[in-house]
């Protein structure tokens, strides 16, 4: 009869070898008929066996998937870590030929080869391209990919949430607000049943704008996975500063040895009208207008005839006023603001002198330069009379 052994240089692969005198064609038939059955059996067996093997960081992650009690002889044919399915890895070359080094919540592991519906509950069977040492795709494998390897990981953009198992994951505000507690990776969903336990499928704000249906924790709290701690992943957040009771100052929080740290306030930037404490002084959109409403320096439009106010919800507001002003024209007086801007009434320049012109210079106001107009000095013995140096001569 045929016996089972490991293929050379292919850890974890079980094949049939014919005993001397047996017909190889029969063995080939047996391989064809039993290949799928053995593969399904070994997949479940490996997860259970590696969980109990005690190999520490060099063994596969544990799983709730069980194995048949009649698998004792198959276990003797399995290659353990390093180099086997579920083992810690750094590249595809460290895994069996039909496996790949893929991301999990606990770091990179050699993925199990699979066919449809062969993977444990938190995994799905997917086609993933395998690459060579230069990053070029070589073959496409069917492997067990973790469904939610980055869910709840801190993030600053949705690109950080994409994985082989979830190409539509987004960086979202799990509290449904403005990300005061931070932004975290969700997972694309259509219903609660698409999400991990204790997660719900909710319409939540996306970091880049808009909203999306994503799996988020029902508790609105995230913790750091082993992989997130190792990578020291971080996110932006809002911190409480000064005597304030609400988080207002933009800061960061990160995964560390003690898990997800508290929000650490940043150094602050110039205040702007956005409902935040940009300069981290404990006040939102601070600086106060004449009517007591908040006005940020960034709302100043430089126009004297508008009252500049900051509405944290809608942004800067510029309302026309009727305040006294200066239109910069010395030839006007009583300048005041209107919907047309700063305007004043034209003044009249008149010195009642025949030999001067009555002129208004916008920069100086009224000026009276001498002219050379004909005139009459009232003396019969002179003539013809004309203005000179401001007098009739």
For each residue, the residues with C-beta under 8 A, 3 or more apart:
1: 19 22
2: 16 17 18 19 22 26 27 30
3: 16 17 19
4: 14 15 16 17 73 74 77
5: 14 15 17 77
6: 10 11 12 13 14 15 77 79
7: 10 13 14 15
8:
9: 97
10: 6 7 13 96 97 98
11: 6 79 83 84 96
12: 6 42 46 78 79 84 85 96 99
13: 6 7 10 96 97 98
14: 4 5 6 7 38 42 74 77
15: 4 5 6 7 31
16: 2 3 4 27 30 31 34
17: 2 3 4 5 27
18: 2 22 23 24 26 27
19: 1 2 3 22
20:
21:
22: 1 2 18 19 26 27
23: 18 26 27
24: 18 27 28
25: 28 29
26: 2 18 22 23 29 30
27: 2 16 17 18 22 23 24 30 31
28: 24 25 31 32
29: 25 26 32 33
30: 2 16 26 27 33 34
31: 15 16 27 28 34 35
32: 28 29 35
33: 29 30 37
34: 16 30 31 37 38
35: 31 32 38 39
36: 39 40 115
37: 33 34 40 41
38: 14 34 35 41 42 74
39: 35 36 42 43 113 114 115 118
40: 36 37 43 44 115 118
41: 37 38 44 45 67 68 71 74
42: 12 14 38 39 45 46 74 78
43: 39 40 46 47 85 112 113 114 118 119 144
44: 40 41 47 48 65 66 67 68 120
45: 41 42 48 49 67 68 71 74 75 78
46: 12 42 43 49 50 60 78 84 85 86 112
47: 43 44 50 51 60 62 63 65 67 86 112 120
48: 44 45 51 52 63 65 66 67
49: 45 46 52 53 67 75 78
50: 46 47 53 55 59 60 61 62 80 81 84 85 86 87
51: 47 48 59 60 61 62 63
52: 48 49
53: 49 50 59 80
54: 59
55: 50 58 59 60 80 81
56: 59
57: 88
58: 55 81 82 87 88
59: 50 51 53 54 55 56 80 81 86 87 88
60: 46 47 50 51 55 63 81 84 85 86 87 109 110
61: 50 51 86 104 105 106 109
62: 47 50 51
63: 47 48 51 60 120 122
64: 120 121
65: 44 47 48 120 121
66: 44 48
67: 41 44 45 47 48 49 71
68: 41 44 45 71
69:
70:
71: 41 45 67 68 74 75
72: 75 76
73: 4 76 77
74: 4 14 38 41 42 45 71 77 78
75: 45 49 71 72 78
76: 72 73
77: 4 5 6 14 73 74
78: 12 42 45 46 49 74 75 84
79: 6 11 12 83 84
80: 50 53 55 59 84 87
81: 50 55 58 59 60 84 86 87 88
82: 58 87 88 89 94
83: 11 79 87 94 95 96 110
84: 11 12 46 50 60 78 79 80 81 87 96 110
85: 12 43 46 50 60 95 96 99 110 111 112 113
86: 46 47 50 59 60 61 81 109 110 112
87: 50 58 59 60 80 81 82 83 84 94 95 109 110
88: 57 58 59 81 82 107 108 109
89: 82 92 94 95 101 108 109 110
90: 94 101 108
91: 94 101 133
92: 89 95 99 100 101 130 131
93: 133
94: 82 83 87 89 90 91 101 110
95: 83 85 87 89 92 99 100 101 110 111
96: 10 11 12 13 83 84 85 99 110 113
97: 9 10 13
98: 10 13 113 141 143
99: 12 85 92 95 96 110 111 112 113 141 143
100: 92 95 110 111 128 130 141 143
101: 89 90 91 92 94 95 108 109 110 111
102: 108 109 110 111 128 143 145 146 164
103: 107 108 146 149 150 163 164 227
104: 61 107 108 109 146 149 227
105: 61 146 148 149 150 225 226 227
106: 61 109 225 226 227
107: 88 103 104 226 227 230
108: 88 89 90 101 102 103 104
109: 60 61 86 87 88 89 101 102 104 106
110: 60 83 84 85 86 87 89 94 95 96 99 100 101 102
111: 85 95 99 100 101 102 128 141 143 144 145
112: 43 46 47 85 86 99 118 119 123 143 144
113: 39 43 85 96 98 99 141 142 143 144
114: 39 43 118 119 125 142 143 144
115: 36 39 40 118 125 142
116: 125
117: 125
118: 39 40 43 112 114 115 125 144
119: 43 112 114 123 124 125 144 145
120: 44 47 63 64 65 123 144
121: 64 65
122: 63 146 147 148 196
123: 112 119 120 144 145 146 147 165
124: 119 144 145 147 165
125: 114 115 116 117 118 119 142 143 144 145
126: 142 143 145 164 165
127: 140 141 142
128: 100 102 111 140 141 143 145 164
129: 137 138 139 140 141
130: 92 100 137 138 139 140 141
131: 92 134 135 136 137 138
132: 135 136 138
133: 91 93
134: 131
135: 131 132
136: 131 132
137: 129 130 131 140
138: 129 130 131 132
139: 129 130
140: 127 128 129 130 137
141: 98 99 100 111 113 127 128 129 130
142: 113 114 115 125 126 127
143: 98 99 100 102 111 112 113 114 125 126 128
144: 43 111 112 113 114 118 119 120 123 124 125
145: 102 111 119 123 124 125 126 128 163 164 165
146: 102 103 104 105 122 123 149 163 165
147: 122 123 124 165 166 187 196
148: 105 122 151 165 166 187 196 215
149: 103 104 105 146 163 165 225 227
150: 103 105 153 160 161 163 166 169 185 227 228
151: 148 169 185 186 187 196 199 215
152: 174 184 185 217 222 223 225
153: 150 160 161 184 185 222 224 225 227 228 233
154: 182 183 184 222 224 228 233 234 235 253 254 255 260
155: 158 160 161 171 183 184 185 207 233 235
156: 160 171 183 207 234 235 236
157: 160 171 207 208
158: 155 161 162 169 170 171 206 207 208
159: 162
160: 150 153 155 156 157 171 185 233
161: 150 153 155 158 166 169 170 171 185 186
162: 158 159 166 167 169
163: 103 145 146 149 150 166 167 169
164: 102 103 126 128 145 167
165: 123 124 126 145 146 147 148 149
166: 147 148 150 161 162 163 169 187 188
167: 162 163 164 188
168: 188
169: 150 151 158 161 162 163 166 185 186 187 188 214
170: 158 161 185 186 188 206 207 212 214
171: 155 156 157 158 160 161 183 184 185 186 206 207 208
172: 183 184 185 186 204 205 206 207 212 214 216
173: 176 177 178 179 181 183 204 205 207
174: 152 181 184 186 204 216 217 220 221 222
175: 179 180 181 220
176: 173 202 204 205 220
177: 173 180 205
178: 173 205 238
179: 173 175 182 183 205 207 235 236 237 238
180: 175 177 237 238 247
181: 173 174 175 220 221 237 263
182: 154 179 222 235 236 237 253 263
183: 154 155 156 171 172 173 179 207 235 236
184: 152 153 154 155 171 172 174 216 222 235
185: 150 151 152 153 155 160 161 169 170 171 172
186: 151 161 169 170 171 172 174 204 212 214 215 216
187: 147 148 151 166 169 194 195 196 199 214 215
188: 166 167 168 169 170 194 212 213 214 215
189: 192 194 195 201 213 214 215
190: 194 201 213
191: 194 201
192: 189 195 199 200 201
193:
194: 187 188 189 190 191 201 215
195: 187 189 192 199 200 201 215
196: 122 147 148 151 187 199 215
197:
198: 217 218 219
199: 151 187 192 195 196 215 216 217 218
200: 192 195 215 216 218
201: 189 190 191 192 194 195 213 214 215
202: 176 213 214 216
203: 211 212 213
204: 172 173 174 176 186 211 212 214 216
205: 172 173 176 177 178 179 210 211
206: 158 170 171 172 209 210 211 212
207: 155 156 157 158 170 171 172 173 179 183
208: 157 158 171
209: 206
210: 205 206
211: 203 204 205 206
212: 170 172 186 188 203 204 206
213: 188 189 190 201 202 203
214: 169 170 172 186 187 188 189 201 202 204
215: 148 151 186 187 188 189 194 195 196 199 200 201
216: 172 174 184 186 199 200 202 204 220
217: 152 174 198 199 220 221 222
218: 198 199 200
219: 198
220: 174 175 176 181 216 217
221: 174 181 217
222: 152 153 154 174 182 184 217 260
223: 152 259 260
224: 153 154 228 229 233 255 256 259 260
225: 105 106 149 152 153 228 229
226: 105 106 107 229 230
227: 103 104 105 106 107 149 150 153 230 231
228: 150 153 154 224 225 231 233 255
229: 224 225 226 232 255 256 257 259
230: 107 226 227
231: 227 228 255
232: 229 254 255 256
233: 153 154 155 160 224 228 254 255
234: 154 156 252 253 254 255
235: 154 155 156 179 182 183 184 252 253 254
236: 156 179 182 183 250 251 252
237: 179 180 181 182 247 250 251 252 253 263
238: 178 179 180 247 248 249 250 251 263 276
239: 247 248 249 250 251 262 263 264 265 266
240: 244 245 246 247 248 249
241: 244 248 249 265 277 280 281 282
242: 281 282
243: 282
244: 240 241 247 248 277 282
245: 240
246: 240
247: 180 237 238 239 240 244 263
248: 238 239 240 241 244 276 277 280 282 283 284
249: 238 239 240 241 265 266 268 276 277 280 282
250: 236 237 238 239 265 266 268 269 276 277 278 280
251: 236 237 238 239 263 264 265 266
252: 234 235 236 237 263 264 266
253: 154 182 234 235 237 260 261 262 263 264
254: 154 232 233 234 235 260 261
255: 154 224 228 229 231 232 233 234 259 260 261
256: 224 229 232 259 261
257: 229
258: 261
259: 223 224 229 255 256
260: 154 222 223 224 253 254 255
261: 253 254 255 256 258 264
262: 239 253
263: 181 182 237 238 239 247 251 252 253
264: 239 251 252 253 261
265: 239 241 249 250 251 268 280
266: 239 249 250 251 252 280
267: 280
268: 249 250 265 277 278 279 280 281
269: 250 272 278 279
270: 278 279 297 298
271: 277 278 279 285 286 287 296 297 298
272: 269 276 278 285 296 298
273: 285 295 296 298 299 310 311 312 315 316
274: 278 285 312 315
275: 284 285 312 313
276: 238 248 249 250 272 284 285
277: 241 244 248 249 250 268 271 280 281 282 283 284 286
278: 250 268 269 270 271 272 274
279: 268 269 270 271 286
280: 241 248 249 250 265 266 267 268 277
281: 241 242 268 277 286
282: 241 242 243 244 248 249 277
283: 248 277 286
284: 248 275 276 277 294 312
285: 271 272 273 274 275 276 294 295 296 310 312
286: 271 277 279 281 283 294 296
287: 271 294 295 296 297
288: 292 293 294 295
289: 292 293 294 295 307 308 309
290: 307
291: 307 309
292: 288 289
293: 288 289 309 310
294: 284 285 286 287 288 289 309 310 312
295: 273 285 287 288 289 299 300 308 309 310
296: 271 272 273 285 286 287 299 310 316
297: 270 271 287 300
298: 270 271 272 273 316
299: 273 295 296 308 309 310 316 317 318
300: 295 297 308
301: 306 308 316 318
302:
303: 306 318 341
304: 323 325 326 337 342
305: 320 321 323 325 337 338 341 342
306: 301 303 318 319 320 321
307: 289 290 291 318 319 320 321
308: 289 295 299 300 301 316 317 318
309: 289 291 293 294 295 299 316 317 318 319
310: 273 285 293 294 295 296 299 315 316 317
311: 273 314 315 316 317
312: 273 274 275 284 285 294
313: 275
314: 311 317
315: 273 274 310 311
316: 273 296 298 299 301 308 309 310 311
317: 299 308 309 310 311 314
318: 299 301 303 306 307 308 309
319: 306 307 309
320: 305 306 307 337 338 339
321: 305 306 307 337
322: 336 337 338
323: 304 305 336 337
324: 335 336 337
325: 304 305 335 336 337 342
326: 304 335 342
327: 332 335 341 342 343 344
328: 362
329: 332 344 362
330: 360 361 362 363 364 365
331: 346 347 360 361 362 365 366
332: 327 329 335 343 344 345 346 347
333: 344 345 347
334: 344 345
335: 324 325 326 327 332 342 343 344
336: 322 323 324 325 342 343 344
337: 304 305 320 321 322 323 324 325 341 342
338: 305 320 322 341 342 343
339: 320
340: 343
341: 303 305 327 337 338
342: 304 305 325 326 327 335 336 337 338
343: 327 332 335 336 338 340
344: 327 329 332 333 334 335 336
345: 332 333 334
346: 331 332
347: 331 332 333 360 365 366
348:
349: 358 359 360 365 366 367 368
350: 358
351: 356 358 368
352:
353: 356 368 390
354: 373 375 387 392
355: 370 371 373 375 387 388 390 391 392
356: 351 353 368 369 370 371 390
357: 368 369 370 371
358: 349 350 351 366 368
359: 349 366 367 368 369
360: 330 331 347 349 365 366 367
361: 330 331 364 365 366 367
362: 328 329 330 331
363: 330
364: 330 361 367
365: 330 331 347 349 360 361
366: 331 347 349 358 359 360 361
367: 349 359 360 361 364
368: 349 351 353 356 357 358 359
369: 356 357 359
370: 355 356 357 387 388 389 390
371: 355 356 357 387
372: 386 387 388
373: 354 355 386 387
374: 384 385 386 387
375: 354 355 385 386 387 392
376: 385 392
377: 382 385 392 393
378:
379: 382
380:
381:
382: 377 379 385 393
383:
384: 374
385: 374 375 376 377 382 392 393
386: 372 373 374 375 392 393
387: 354 355 370 371 372 373 374 375 390 391 392 393
388: 355 370 372 391 392 393
389: 370
390: 353 355 356 370 387
391: 355 387 388
392: 354 355 375 376 377 385 386 387 388
393: 377 382 385 386 387 388
